[in-house]
């Protein structure tokens, strides 16, 4: 029996690692600046708290962990400003819209009509599209738009300019 890993397995594992790294880079590049900040704050503080956790001690449930990480981020608002800014939100609105999409020849999907906030109505529209053009592929899509209004300190923003 040998202690070395076969070359084909080493190559496979290296390729898998490179693929995962590419997938992470692609995902992060697709996030908005705000989403990147939230991921940064939560991931870094989660890592820090995990490193500080005593070895052999039980790890809390997800909700306990989230509470612990958010609390730690709020304790250091200068280091984790995205989490801190959630407290400063003066207004938050969320709109959910449903619409029918039709598959295009290049396999992309395009909106095939107007939007509605009524899920039952979009299902009726989907059925009508399918009856009218049974050879086409249709599906229902949902778009959620969240608007956050936050205040900021004018003195801080002038310093940053």
Secondary structure, 3 states (H helix, E strand, C coil): CCCCCCHHHHHHHHHHHHHHHHHHHHHHHCCCHHHHHHHHHHHHHHHHHHHHCCCCCCCCCHHHHHHHHHHHHHHCCCCCHHHHHHHCEEEEEEEEEEEEEEECCCCCEEECCCCECCHHHHHHHHHHHHHHCCCCCEEEEEEEEEEEEECCCHHHHHHHC
